[in-house]
Amino acid sequence: MSDYMFMLESHLSTDQFRVVGEMQKLAGAAGANLFLTGGALRDMLGGFPVRDLDFTVETNALKLAKAAEKHGATILSTDDLRKSAEMRFAGGVTAEIGMARTEKFPKSGGKPQVAPATIHEDLRCRDFTVNAIALSLNKASLGLPIDPTNGVGDIERKELRAIHNYSFYDDPSRMLRLIRFKVRLGYAIDERTRLQYENAREAEMLTRITADALGAELRHAANEPLAGDLMKALEEEKLIELYSPALAGPKLNLATFQKLQKARQLVPVDYRMNGMPLFLTVLMEKLNAKERSALVSAAALTKAEVGSIAKLEAAAKKLDKDLRSPKLQKASQLYQVLMKAPGEMVIYLLVYSEQRLVQDRIRNYFQKYLPASLEITDEMVVAAHAGLVPGTPKFLRAKEEMIYTRLDSRPKKPAPEPEPPPPPPMSSFARGPGPRAPR
């Protein structure tokens, strides 16, 4: 059990591990059983970076979310049917808190009938075995793994296996999810699961995916780091046509999606950004007005999501101009500009800016200045400024000043020494007699 807790601590960031501790305390105070589940366990055991935390609690999770809100967390969205909430904690950590539940589908693709359940029942109702693993965060069983469908074994084999024979009939959007996980994890699809997938397609289950489900899957795709590979896989599986028949051809902007994928590989896993506006920009770039309108309707996109495309482009143009300023002479000045800019705006310029200076400055930020800023720890600030309390405005200002000083004092790469000039040509006397020309 201790091995799993050690693994958890070694795979999570400092902020993520702090959030786990906070949720343990809140659940303990509420007398609720709390588990770390789903994607967080899958990624930890598979050796992938943990991007988001997924908590499951054997009670009404919305009450626990409200308790977390009182301690500084922000509720981003709630699902009253499933009694779950998306949240953001200090340090930019995102998490989902959901009620342990069973879901029964009276109609394919329809709303499920949800009922409270135990953690074991919850895990057996999930989509794939790799997502059906839990780790107890409760005092009496801390670190106990719960794996009723042998998801750990499938992670070791690098296979995706559906839990139920009718998984794709109950929720046809799982067919899209299967391809997304295949691309992200690089796992093979279990032979039986592939057969279930093909059978569901032959039964025309794709036609039963609701617009809301298509939109939800599109939002997940927008945050995938391998966006180019995912779009190509969806095209090969003829699933991209669910969003727009026009995308089944050259209007699927694969070249720009690959540029987006390459740009996202520069940024750290916990880099804060809203991927949807940039993703939609690339997705809709080659579509005409009528085709865009049809896609918006097919995925039930909101007005805010559609409007974010134009807002991103306008804001990115301003940032592009700021980054071309000759006033940005110091590393700390560039760092301040890019630290304040929304992440999607910075990545937009990596994809679309034609200014070499802008591209180089953004790359320097990610490859040099951002890593250098992380060298300044809270402990270093406390040592240099006795009496400052971490997290207070004065402490944060002191830390910023130490970061700026570190950035501006970093030694520049020395210029290479000039190569010595070539030796002067020697005279014929110095060279000695040469070969005689034949007479």
C-alpha positions in Angstrom: 0.0 0.0 0.0 2.8 2.4 0.9 4.3 1.7 -2.6 1.3 3.2 -4.2 1.3 6.3 -2.1 5.0 6.7 -2.8 4.3 6.3 -6.5 1.5 8.9 -6.2 3.7 11.4 -4.5 6.5 10.9 -7.1 4.2 11.4 -10.1 2.2 14.4 -8.9 3.4 18.0 -8.9 3.7 19.7 -5.6 0.5 21.6 -6.1 -1.4 18.4 -7.2 -0.2 16.5 -4.1 -1.3 19.4 -1.9 -4.8 19.2 -3.4 -4.9 15.5 -2.7 -4.1 16.3 1.0 -6.8 19.0 1.1 -9.4 16.7 -0.3 -8.5 14.0 2.2 -9.1 16.4 5.1 -12.4 17.7 3.7 -13.7 14.1 3.1 -12.5 13.0 6.5 -14.3 15.9 8.1 -17.5 15.0 6.2 -17.2 11.3 7.1 -17.1 10.4 3.4 -15.0 7.7 1.7 -12.7 9.3 -0.9 -10.8 7.7 -3.8 -8.4 8.9 -6.5 -9.8 7.3 -9.7 -9.9 7.2 -13.5 -7.4 9.1 -15.6 -5.1 10.1 -12.7 -4.5 6.5 -11.7 -4.2 5.4 -15.4 -1.6 8.0 -16.2 0.3 7.4 -12.9 0.5 3.6 -13.5 1.2 4.0 -17.2 4.1 6.4 -16.6 2.3 9.4 -18.2 2.2 12.9 -16.8 -0.9 13.4 -14.6 -2.8 16.3 -16.1 -6.0 16.3 -14.0 -7.1 14.8 -10.8 -10.2 12.6 -10.6 -11.8 12.1 -7.2 -14.7 9.8 -6.5 -16.6 10.0 -3.2 -19.2 7.6 -1.8 -21.7 10.5 -1.1 -23.0 13.6 -2.8 -19.9 15.0 -4.4 -21.5 18.4 -4.9 -21.5 19.0 -1.1 -17.8 18.2 -1.0 -17.2 20.5 -3.9 -18.9 23.3 -2.0 -16.8 22.6 1.0 -13.7 22.9 -1.2 -15.0 26.2 -2.6 -15.1 27.6 0.9 -11.4 26.8 1.2 -10.4 28.7 -2.0 -11.2 26.3 -4.8 -13.4 27.5 -7.8 -16.3 25.4 -9.2 -16.0 25.6 -13.0 -19.1 23.5 -13.8 -21.5 21.0 -12.3 -23.4 18.0 -13.5 -26.6 17.6 -11.3 -27.5 14.3 -12.9 -24.2 12.6 -12.0 -23.6 14.8 -8.9 -20.2 15.8 -10.1 -18.2 19.0 -10.4 -15.2 20.3 -12.3 -13.0 22.5 -10.1 -9.8 24.5 -10.1 -7.6 24.8 -7.1 -4.7 27.0 -6.1 -1.7 26.6 -8.4 -4.0 26.0 -11.4 -4.7 22.4 -10.5 -7.9 21.1 -12.1 -9.9 18.2 -10.8 -13.2 16.4 -11.1 -15.1 15.4 -8.0 -17.8 12.8 -8.7 -20.3 10.7 -6.8 -19.7 6.9 -6.9 -22.6 5.8 -9.0 -24.1 3.2 -11.4 -25.4 4.3 -14.8 -28.1 2.4 -16.7 -29.0 3.3 -20.3 -32.7 2.7 -21.1 -32.0 4.0 -24.6 -28.7 4.0 -26.6 -27.1 7.4 -26.5 -29.7 8.7 -24.2 -29.5 10.0 -20.6 -28.6 7.3 -18.1 -30.4 6.5 -15.0 -28.0 7.4 -12.2 -28.0 5.9 -8.7 -25.5 6.2 -5.8 -23.2 3.2 -5.5 -20.1 1.8 -3.8 -16.7 2.4 -5.4 -16.6 -1.2 -6.6 -20.0 -0.9 -8.4 -18.9 2.5 -9.8 -15.7 1.1 -11.3 -17.5 -1.8 -13.0 -19.8 0.6 -14.8 -17.0 2.6 -16.5 -16.0 2.5 -20.2 -12.5 0.9 -20.3 -10.6 -1.2 -17.8 -7.7 1.3 -17.7 -10.1 3.9 -16.5 -11.6 1.6 -13.8 -8.9 1.7 -11.1 -9.1 3.5 -7.8 -6.8 4.3 -4.9 -8.2 4.7 -1.4 -7.4 8.0 0.3 -9.1 7.0 3.5 -7.3 6.7 6.8 -8.2 3.0 7.4 -7.2 1.8 3.9 -4.8 4.5 2.7 -3.0 3.5 -0.5 -5.2 0.4 -1.1 -5.6 -0.1 -4.9 -9.1 -1.2 -6.1 -9.0 -2.9 -9.6 -12.1 -5.1 -10.2 -11.6 -5.3 -13.9 -7.8 -5.9 -14.0 -7.1 -2.5 -15.5 -3.5 -2.7 -14.1 -2.9 -5.8 -16.2 -4.2 -4.0 -19.3 -1.9 -1.0 -18.6 1.0 -3.4 -18.4 0.0 -5.0 -21.7 -0.7 -1.5 -23.2 -4.2 -2.6 -24.3 -7.6 -0.8 -24.3 -10.4 -3.2 -23.3 -14.1 -2.3 -22.9 -15.6 -3.5 -19.7 -19.0 -4.5 -21.1 -20.1 -6.3 -24.2 -22.6 -3.5 -24.9 -20.5 -0.6 -23.9 -20.7 1.1 -27.3 -24.4 0.5 -27.5 -25.1 2.1 -24.1 -23.0 5.1 -24.9 -22.0 5.3 -28.6 -19.7 8.3 -28.0 -17.3 5.8 -26.4 -16.3 4.9 -30.0 -14.8 8.4 -30.3 -13.3 8.1 -26.9 -11.7 4.7 -27.8 -9.8 6.3 -30.7 -8.8 9.3 -28.6 -7.2 7.1 -25.9 -5.6 4.9 -28.5 -3.8 8.0 -29.9 -2.9 9.6 -26.6 -1.7 6.4 -24.8 -0.3 4.6 -27.8 -2.1 1.4 -26.7 -3.5 -1.3 -29.0 -7.2 -2.1 -29.0 -8.0 -5.5 -27.6 -9.3 -7.8 -30.3 -12.7 -8.4 -28.6 -13.1 -4.7 -28.1 -12.3 -4.0 -31.7 -15.0 -6.5 -32.7 -17.5 -4.8 -30.4 -16.6 -1.5 -31.9 -17.1 -2.8 -35.5 -20.4 -4.4 -34.6 -21.7 -1.2 -33.0 -20.8 0.7 -36.2 -22.5 -1.9 -38.4 -25.6 -1.4 -36.2 -25.4 2.3 -37.0 -24.8 3.3 -33.3 -22.9 6.3 -34.6 -26.1 7.9 -35.6 -27.3 7.9 -32.0 -24.5 10.0 -30.7 -26.1 13.2 -29.5 -24.9 16.7 -30.3 -24.1 17.3 -26.7 -21.9 14.2 -26.6 -20.2 15.2 -29.8 -19.5 18.6 -28.3 -18.1 17.1 -25.1 -15.8 14.9 -27.1 -14.6 17.8 -29.2 -13.7 19.7 -26.0 -11.7 16.7 -24.8 -9.9 16.6 -28.3 -9.1 20.3 -28.0 -6.9 19.6 -24.9 -5.1 16.6 -26.4 -1.4 17.3 -26.9 -1.3 15.0 -30.0 -4.0 16.9 -31.9 -2.6 16.3 -35.3 -2.3 12.5 -34.8 -5.8 12.4 -33.3 -7.4 14.3 -36.3 -5.7 11.9 -38.7 -6.9 8.9 -36.8 -10.5 10.2 -36.7 -10.2 10.8 -40.5 -9.0 7.3 -41.1 -11.8 5.8 -39.0 -14.3 8.1 -40.8 -15.4 9.6 -37.5 -14.6 13.2 -38.3 -17.6 13.2 -40.7 -19.8 13.2 -37.6 -18.9 16.8 -37.1 -19.0 17.9 -40.8 -19.0 15.9 -44.1 -16.8 18.8 -45.4 -14.0 17.6 -43.1 -13.7 14.3 -44.9 -11.1 15.6 -47.4 -8.7 18.5 -47.9 -10.7 20.8 -45.7 -9.5 18.9 -42.7 -6.6 21.1 -41.8 -4.1 18.3 -41.0 -0.9 20.4 -41.8 -1.9 23.1 -39.3 -3.0 20.5 -36.7 0.5 19.1 -36.9 2.0 22.5 -36.3 -0.3 22.8 -33.3 0.8 19.5 -32.0 4.5 20.4 -32.5 3.9 23.7 -30.6 2.2 22.0 -27.7 5.1 19.7 -27.3 7.2 22.8 -26.3 5.0 23.6 -23.3 5.0 21.9 -19.9 2.1 19.5 -19.0 0.7 21.9 -16.3 0.8 25.0 -18.6 -2.5 26.8 -18.2 -4.5 27.3 -21.4 -8.0 27.0 -22.8 -7.4 24.8 -25.8 -10.9 25.2 -27.3 -10.5 28.6 -29.1 -7.3 27.6 -30.9 -8.5 24.1 -31.7 -11.7 25.5 -33.3 -9.6 28.1 -35.2 -7.6 25.3 -36.8 -10.6 23.0 -37.3 -12.8 25.6 -39.0 -10.1 27.5 -40.9 -10.9 26.0 -44.3 -14.7 25.8 -43.9 -17.0 28.2 -45.5 -19.7 30.0 -43.5 -22.4 27.4 -44.2 -20.1 24.5 -43.2 -19.1 26.3 -40.0 -22.7 26.8 -39.1 -23.4 23.1 -39.7 -20.5 22.1 -37.5 -21.6 24.4 -34.7 -25.0 22.8 -34.8 -23.7 19.2 -35.0 -21.6 19.7 -31.8 -24.0 22.0 -30.0 -21.2 24.6 -29.5 -22.1 27.6 -27.4 -22.1 31.2 -28.6 -19.2 31.9 -26.3 -17.1 29.1 -27.8 -17.8 30.3 -31.3 -17.1 33.9 -30.4 -13.8 32.9 -28.7 -12.3 32.3 -32.2 -12.4 35.9 -33.3 -11.4 37.2 -29.8 -8.4 34.9 -29.8 -7.2 36.1 -33.1 -7.6 39.8 -32.2 -5.8 39.4 -28.9 -3.0 37.3 -30.4 -2.3 40.1 -33.0 -1.8 42.6 -30.1 0.5 40.1 -28.3 2.4 39.6 -31.6 3.0 43.4 -31.8 4.1 43.5 -28.1 6.6 40.7 -28.7 8.2 42.6 -31.6 8.9 45.6 -29.4 12.6 46.6 -29.3 12.1 47.5 -25.6 12.2 43.8 -24.7 15.9 43.8 -24.2 16.0 41.8 -20.9 15.0 38.3 -20.3 12.8 39.4 -17.3 10.9 41.8 -19.5 10.0 39.1 -22.0 9.2 36.7 -19.2 6.7 39.2 -17.7 4.9 39.7 -21.0 4.4 36.0 -21.7 3.6 35.1 -18.1 0.6 37.4 -18.2 -0.6 36.2 -21.6 -3.2 33.4 -21.7 -1.6 30.2 -22.8 -3.8 29.7 -25.9 -2.7 33.1 -27.2 1.0 32.2 -26.9 0.5 28.9 -28.6 -1.6 30.6 -31.3 1.5 32.7 -32.2 3.7 29.6 -32.4 1.3 28.2 -34.9 0.4 31.3 -37.0 2.9 34.1 -36.4 5.1 34.8 -39.5 7.6 36.9 -37.4 10.8 35.0 -36.8 11.6 37.3 -33.8 8.3 36.4 -32.2 8.8 32.7 -32.7 12.3 32.8 -31.3 11.3 34.8 -28.2 8.4 32.4 -27.4 10.8 29.4 -27.8 13.3 31.1 -25.5 10.6 31.6 -23.0 9.6 27.9 -22.9 13.1 26.4 -23.3 15.1 28.8 -21.1 13.3 31.4 -19.1 10.4 29.4 -17.7 12.6 26.5 -16.5 15.0 29.1 -15.0 12.1 30.7 -13.1 11.3 27.3 -11.5 14.7 27.2 -10.0 13.6 29.9 -7.4 11.8 27.9 -4.7 9.7 29.1 -1.8 12.4 27.9 0.5 14.9 30.2 -1.2 12.6 33.1 -0.8 12.1 32.4 2.9 15.9 32.1 3.4 16.5 35.4 1.7 13.6 37.3 3.3 13.1 36.2 6.9 9.6 36.8 8.2 7.7 36.6 4.8 4.8 34.1 4.8 4.4 32.0 1.7 1.4 32.9 -0.4 1.1 36.5 0.9 1.3 39.4 -1.6 4.6 40.5 -0.2 6.1 37.0 -0.5 4.9 36.7 -4.1 6.5 40.1 -5.0 9.7 39.1 -3.4 9.7 35.8 -5.3 9.1 37.6 -8.6 12.0 39.9 -7.9 14.3 37.0 -7.3 13.1 35.4 -10.5 13.8 38.6 -12.5 17.2 38.9 -11.0 18.0 35.2 -11.8 16.8 35.6 -15.4 18.8 38.8 -16.1 22.0 37.5 -14.5 22.0 34.2 -16.4 25.3 34.1 -18.4 24.8 34.4 -22.1 26.2 31.7 -24.2 29.8 32.9 -25.1 30.3 33.7 -28.7 32.5 31.1 -30.5 36.1 32.2 -31.0 36.8 33.3 -34.5 38.6 30.8 -36.6 42.3 31.6 -37.3 42.9 33.1 -40.7 44.3 30.7 -43.4 48.1 30.8 -43.7 49.4 33.0 -46.5 50.4 31.3 -49.7 54.0 30.1 -49.7 56.4 31.2 -52.4 57.7 28.7 -54.9 61.0 28.8 -53.2 59.5 27.8 -49.8 57.4 25.1 -51.4 60.5 23.6 -53.1 60.8 22.4 -56.6 57.6 21.2 -58.2 57.1 18.5 -60.9 58.6 19.5 -64.2 56.3 20.0 -67.0 56.8 17.4 -69.7 58.7 18.7 -72.7 
